[in-house]
């Protein structure tokens, strides 16, 4: 099975490479299951090629092409297919997720953020979506907004180690070192065995320690009363 993956190489932020791959992989698996079901239903019902497809079927067919194009690195094509799915099914959560990811890989972060925000509004209880949006905000260096989205995930899923790790990094970028340290402790405590992000988390911990050391050195060098 193809594995469409939103994750990029690490670009200094945990959030840049996480979450989206998991979301899109689930989308793709769902589309494959839909395609098999659709073919089976047509065979069982005897509907031929001239039968009129319903909007959801058209959207899902476009989504499958969008996922394949994304996997192959054809991001403009992925955007076009996802847009076709949205035209057919305007509130299609999966289409906004895929198009957001494709926009992001194309460098259009504003459009990626808009689609991620739309997807989050369509599925407000989804714990992955705030993290997906936070990953875009981190890339845009909107660290306070990213921190807020990581916090939303934590509020919905208090045992999400990745959310604590992402929020820790967002806080480090803002100089909030004490809260970041608490988040790192929580992330390591909650980390499951064989956690994929453990090596990266250790890198973030080193980044935190370096920032703490720099702050301590700065305080030591500051004149009295400053």
C-alpha positions as CSV (number, residue, x, y, z in Angstrom):
1,X,0.0,0.0,0.0
2,X,1.2,3.5,-0.8
3,X,2.0,5.6,2.3
4,X,1.2,9.3,1.6
5,X,3.0,11.2,4.3
6,X,2.7,14.8,5.3
7,X,5.9,14.7,7.3
8,X,8.9,16.6,6.1
9,X,12.5,16.3,7.3
10,X,13.0,18.0,10.6
11,X,13.4,21.7,10.1
12,X,14.1,22.6,13.7
13,X,10.6,22.0,15.0
14,X,9.0,18.8,16.1
15,X,5.6,20.0,14.7
16,X,6.9,20.4,11.2
17,X,7.3,16.7,10.7
18,X,4.6,15.1,12.8
19,X,0.9,14.4,13.0
20,X,0.0,15.2,9.4
21,X,1.4,11.9,8.2
22,X,-0.7,10.0,10.6
23,X,-3.8,11.9,9.6
24,X,-3.3,11.5,5.8
25,X,-2.4,7.9,6.2
26,X,-5.8,7.3,7.8
27,X,-7.4,9.3,5.0
28,X,-5.7,7.1,2.4
29,X,-6.6,3.8,4.1
30,X,-10.2,5.0,4.3
31,X,-10.2,5.9,0.6
32,X,-8.9,2.5,-0.4
33,X,-11.6,0.8,1.7
34,X,-14.2,3.1,0.0
35,X,-12.9,2.3,-3.5
36,X,-13.2,-1.5,-2.8
37,X,-16.7,-1.0,-1.3
38,X,-17.8,1.2,-4.2
39,X,-16.6,-1.4,-6.8
40,X,-18.4,-4.2,-4.9
41,X,-21.6,-2.2,-4.6
42,X,-21.6,-1.5,-8.4
43,X,-21.1,-5.2,-9.1
44,X,-23.8,-6.3,-6.8
45,X,-26.3,-3.7,-8.0
46,X,-25.6,-4.1,-11.7
47,X,-25.1,-0.4,-12.2
48,X,-23.1,0.3,-15.3
49,X,-20.7,3.0,-16.3
50,X,-23.7,5.3,-17.2
51,X,-25.1,5.4,-13.7
52,X,-24.9,8.9,-12.2
53,X,-22.4,9.1,-9.4
54,X,-23.4,10.8,-6.2
55,X,-21.4,13.8,-4.9
56,X,-19.7,11.8,-2.1
57,X,-18.5,9.2,-4.7
58,X,-17.1,11.9,-6.9
59,X,-15.4,13.5,-3.9
60,X,-13.9,10.2,-2.8
61,X,-12.6,9.4,-6.2
62,X,-10.9,12.8,-6.4
63,X,-9.5,12.3,-2.9
64,X,-7.9,9.1,-3.9
65,X,-6.2,10.8,-6.8
66,X,-5.2,13.7,-4.5
67,X,-3.6,11.2,-2.0
68,X,-1.7,9.4,-4.8
69,X,-0.5,12.7,-6.3
70,X,0.7,13.8,-2.9
71,X,2.6,10.5,-2.3
72,X,4.3,11.0,-5.7
73,X,5.3,14.6,-4.9
74,X,2.9,16.1,-7.4
75,X,1.6,18.7,-5.1
76,X,-0.1,21.0,-7.6
77,X,-2.0,18.0,-8.9
78,X,-2.9,17.0,-5.4
79,X,-4.2,20.5,-4.7
80,X,-6.3,20.3,-7.9
81,X,-7.8,16.9,-7.1
82,X,-8.5,18.0,-3.5
83,X,-10.2,21.1,-4.8
84,X,-12.4,19.0,-7.1
85,X,-13.4,17.0,-4.1
86,X,-14.3,20.1,-2.2
87,X,-16.3,21.5,-5.1
88,X,-18.3,18.2,-5.1
89,X,-18.5,18.0,-1.3
90,X,-17.9,21.4,0.3
91,X,-17.6,20.1,3.9
92,X,-15.3,17.2,3.2
93,X,-12.9,17.0,6.1
94,X,-10.4,14.8,4.4
95,X,-10.2,17.0,1.3
96,X,-9.2,20.0,3.4
97,X,-6.6,18.0,5.2
98,X,-5.0,16.7,2.0
99,X,-5.1,20.1,0.3
100,X,-3.7,21.8,3.4
101,X,-0.7,19.4,3.4
102,X,-0.2,19.9,-0.4
103,X,-0.3,23.7,0.0
104,X,2.2,23.4,2.8
105,X,4.6,21.3,0.8
106,X,4.3,23.8,-2.1
107,X,5.3,26.6,0.3
108,X,1.9,28.3,0.5
109,X,1.6,28.4,4.3
110,X,-1.2,30.9,4.4
111,X,-3.4,28.6,2.2
112,X,-2.3,25.6,4.2
113,X,-3.3,27.3,7.4
114,X,-6.7,28.3,6.0
115,X,-7.5,24.7,5.0
116,X,-6.3,23.3,8.3
117,X,-8.5,25.8,10.2
118,X,-11.4,24.8,8.0
119,X,-10.8,21.1,8.7
120,X,-10.5,21.8,12.4
121,X,-13.9,23.5,12.3
122,X,-15.5,20.6,10.6
123,X,-14.2,18.1,13.2
124,X,-13.8,20.0,16.4
125,X,-13.4,16.9,18.6
126,X,-10.5,15.6,16.5
127,X,-7.4,15.7,18.8
128,X,-5.0,15.6,15.9
129,X,-6.2,18.6,14.0
130,X,-5.0,21.3,16.5
131,X,-1.6,19.7,16.3
132,X,-1.7,19.6,12.5
133,X,-2.5,23.3,12.5
134,X,0.2,24.0,15.1
135,X,2.8,22.3,12.8
136,X,2.0,24.9,10.2
137,X,2.0,27.8,12.7
138,X,5.4,26.6,13.9
139,X,6.7,26.8,10.4
140,X,5.3,30.3,10.1
141,X,7.1,31.2,13.3
142,X,3.8,32.0,15.0
143,X,4.9,30.3,18.1
144,X,2.2,31.8,20.5
145,X,-0.6,30.6,18.2
146,X,1.1,27.2,17.9
147,X,1.3,27.0,21.7
148,X,-2.4,27.6,21.9
149,X,-3.2,24.8,19.5
150,X,-0.9,22.3,21.3
151,X,-2.8,23.3,24.5
152,X,-6.1,22.6,22.8
153,X,-4.9,19.1,22.1
154,X,-3.7,18.6,25.7
155,X,-7.1,19.8,26.9
156,X,-8.7,17.1,24.8
157,X,-6.1,14.4,25.4
158,X,-4.1,15.0,28.5
159,X,-1.8,12.0,27.8
160,X,-0.6,13.1,24.4
161,X,3.2,13.1,24.7
162,X,3.6,14.7,21.3
163,X,1.4,17.7,22.2
164,X,3.6,18.4,25.3
165,X,6.7,18.1,23.2
166,X,5.3,20.4,20.6
167,X,4.2,22.9,23.2
168,X,7.6,22.8,24.9
169,X,9.3,23.7,21.7
170,X,6.9,26.5,21.0
171,X,7.5,27.8,24.5
172,X,11.3,27.6,24.1
173,X,11.0,29.8,21.0
174,X,9.2,32.4,23.1
175,X,11.7,32.2,25.9
176,X,9.2,30.6,28.3
177,X,11.8,28.2,29.6
178,X,10.3,27.1,32.9
179,X,6.9,26.1,31.4
180,X,8.8,24.4,28.6
181,X,10.8,22.4,31.1
182,X,7.6,21.2,32.7
183,X,6.2,20.2,29.3
184,X,9.4,18.3,28.5
185,X,9.1,16.4,31.8
186,X,5.6,15.5,31.0
187,X,6.4,14.4,27.4
188,X,9.1,12.0,28.7
189,X,6.8,10.7,31.4
190,X,4.0,10.0,28.9
191,X,6.2,8.7,26.1
192,X,5.1,5.2,25.0
193,X,7.7,2.4,24.6
194,X,9.5,2.8,21.3
195,X,8.3,6.4,20.8
196,X,9.2,7.5,17.3
197,X,9.9,11.0,18.5
198,X,12.3,10.1,21.4
199,X,15.5,11.0,19.5
200,X,14.0,14.3,18.5
201,X,12.7,14.9,22.0
202,X,16.2,14.5,23.3
203,X,17.3,17.2,20.8
204,X,14.6,19.5,22.1
205,X,15.8,18.8,25.6
206,X,19.3,19.8,24.7
207,X,17.9,23.0,23.0
208,X,16.1,23.8,26.2
209,X,19.2,23.2,28.3
210,X,21.2,25.5,26.0
211,X,18.6,28.2,26.3
212,X,18.6,27.9,30.1
213,X,22.4,28.1,30.2
214,X,22.4,31.2,28.0
215,X,19.8,32.8,30.2
216,X,21.8,32.0,33.4
217,X,25.0,33.4,31.8
218,X,23.2,36.5,30.8
219,X,21.8,37.0,34.3
220,X,25.3,36.5,35.8
221,X,26.8,39.1,33.5
222,X,24.0,41.7,34.1
223,X,25.0,44.7,36.3
224,X,23.5,44.8,39.7
225,X,20.0,46.3,39.7
226,X,19.4,45.4,36.0
